[in-house]
Amino acid sequence: MTAAAHRREHDLLGDREIPADAYWGVHTLRAVENFPITGTPISTYPHLINALAAVKEAAARANQDLGLLDAERADAIADACREIRADGRLHDQFIVDVIQGGAGTSTNMNANEVIANRALEILGHDKGDYRHLHPNEHVNLSQSTNDVYPTAVNVATISAVRELLDAMTVLREAFAAKAEEFRDVLKMGRTQLQDAVPMTLGQEFSAYAVMLEEDQSRLAEAVLLIHEINLGATAIGTGLNAPKGYAAAARDHLAALTGLPLVTAANLVEATQDCGAFVHLSGVLKRIAVKLSKSCNDLRLLSSGPRAGLAEINLPPVQAGSSIMPGKVNPVIPEVVNQVAFEVIGNDVTITMAAEAGQLQLNAFEPIILHSLSESITHLGAACRTLAERCVSGITANTETLRASVENSIGLVTALNPHIGYTAATAIAKEALATGRGVAELVLEQGLLPAERLAALLRPEVLAGTGGERPADDEPSARTRVGTGPA
């Protein structure tokens, strides 16, 4: 390597050689060396990089407003930040590991150095010539990692959650479409995996759509808490080294840049140490994961077979299922969604422990909170879209199998219970189970109900409660005629 290929930078530990074309500097270099943990750089999360750039641009403009930063430097910093967040430039220069010690200091310094060196170029200077514009003195002016990093995490999380909400809408609409398609397909409902009472396949799928809709509402509520930021708190919430009016000015600029209704926390000391909003949000993500996984469990069970399982529905085949069993097709899409759900549940434990581990005026563990939240939100979004597009939209119903299960089910007798009485219904159920004969056949044979009335009671819309009046008892009830006792 030649001297021309490098530049020398200095920090409190001494001098280091930095690649001449790198926009990051000595602080970033040491962080890369110190934290070879996941191999996942912060650039993996573009929402975070964009949020950091927005925070730095807002800070520069606030400092300019308050007379701390001249217009030339402020403009150069703002231009560099816009290139990063609007044009997607220089994201590859954000290279520190997402899990790091120091409460996010390495991330903040990576951003300071990249923005400073790009701003130097804009001003016509060489990278690393910090005499003209410095990462700490100018890009980090009136700031601390302890207010920059949490604020950037909040802004990034809001953007990511919006994408998750969109993905959940895609899946909810896919379930709703199937609910409409299957609205007249009669089947047996089950409780504790035993025959219960009839329903429609449409009702079953509509429940999945409603569960998602409920979770979207809870997620939208939870993310509102993340709109409260601590920008202007500096180190511990006292605002040391930030001039009067800075917090409000920086917030206003950041809100304008992001289009978000951000608010400054009422108590910045509390906001700098409290991660409760992240715990709450993670809890909602866990709720989504649990219910989504339950829905996928149902899809796997309902599609089990094709000959020796329930085989009530068919999932679209997307790949061969076995290297040894020819023709086998597995429910791989629900399976991958299940695994995402397991990850989200585990991430919730991590976030809980990280929030609890904070001490005194700062929580040093927000990097793992960021990482875990980002993984949960991103993977849930991908899972929702994959499930909708690669599975739910292509599901078909085995209507004859479903109807036969109703006609042959002992559970059918429950619908007749109010009309023939509990004791008679129990006897019919017992005989049907012992002989393999149908409930309707036995009711007619024993004269418990006339054929016309039985047919009316067993209409699909009556059994499933999807429409039509239940036939009234316009003749002496069977329970009266046969002395069967109370229902």
C-alpha positions, 0 to 999 in steps of 0.5 A: 500500500502506498501513502497516497492510498491512505490518510492519517486521522487522530483520536485520544488513543493515537493515530490510525491510517484510514483508506483515502477514499473512505468517508468514515474515520478513525472512530468508525475504524476502532468500532469495526475492530472492537465489535466483530459481533454479528457481521451485520452493519448498520447499513442493513437498516436503511431506515436507521441511516436515513433517520440519522441523516435527518437528525443531523440535518435538523441539528445543523439547521437548529444550530444555524437558527441559533447562531452557532453554525455559519450558513456555509457549513450548515448548508454543506452538512444539510446537503450531505444529509439529503444525499444520504436520506433522499438519494440513498448515497453513502449507505455503504459507508455506515459499517459499524456492527449493529450490536455494539457497546457504548450506547450507540456512540459508534453509530453516532460517530460513524454518521458524524464522520461520513457526513463531515467528510462528504460535507468537506467535499461539497466545500471543496476540501479533502476528506479528513481535513477537519480544520474546515469542518469537524465531525464533533465540533460541527456535525455533532454540535449541541448533541450527544449520542444519548439524544441523537441515537434514541431519536434516530431509532424512534424515527426509523422505527416509525417508518418501519412500522408503517411498512409493516402496517401496509404488509398486514393490510395485504394479508388481511385483504387476502384472508377477507377475499377468501372469506368471501369466496368460501362464504357458502362452503359448509364445514364442521367447526372444532373445539379441542380438535373435536367436532363442535358445530357447523360453520362455513369456511368463509367464517373461518377465514374471516376470523383470520382477517379480523384478527389482523385488523385488530392487531393493526389497530393495536400497532397503530396505537403503540407506535404513537408513543414512539413519536415522543423524542428526547432530542435536545437532552444531550448527555443525560437530559439536562441539555448541557452544551445545547443552547436555549431553544435548541430542543424545540428548534431541532424538533421542528426541523426534524418534524418538517424533514420527516413529515412526522408529528414529533413531540419533545418529551416533557421530562428529558431526564426521564426520556433519556433513560426510559425504554418503556415505549419500546417494550410496549411496542415489542409486546404488540409485535409479539401479539401479532406474531402469536396470532399470525402463528396460530393462523398458520398452525390452522392452515397447516392442520386444515391442509394436512393430507392429502389422504390421511389428514383433514384435507379440507383445504389445499395450499398452493404447491410452491416447491417439492416437499421431499428429497426421498418421498416423490410427489410430497408437497409441504406447507412451507409458507406457513412453516416459515411464518411460524419461524418468524413468529418464534423469532419475534417472541424471542426478540421480545424477551431480548428487548425486555431484558435490555430495557430492564438492564438500564442503569441510572440516567442512561440505557446503554443497551439500545443497540440490541433493542434497535436490532431486535425491533428492526428484525421483528418488524422487517421479518413480520412484514416480509412474512405477511406479504409472503403468506398472502402472495405465496399461500393464502391467495391460492388456497382452494377448498375441498367442498365435498370433503367439507360437506361430508364431514358435516353430514357424518359428524356427531356434532350435527346433533347439537343443532337439533338439541333445542328441538328434540331435547338434550337426552334424545340428542345424547342418545342419537349421538351415542348410537350414531357413533356406535353404528356409523350411521348419520344423525339425520337418518337416525332422527327420521327413523325414530320419528323425532322430527318430520323430514320437512322440518329436519331439512329446514333445520339443517339448511347451511345458512341455519346451521352456520348462522349466516342468514335466514330465520331458524324454524319456529316450533310450530308443532308440539316439540319432539322433547314433549312427544318423547318425554326427553326432559330439559335441553 
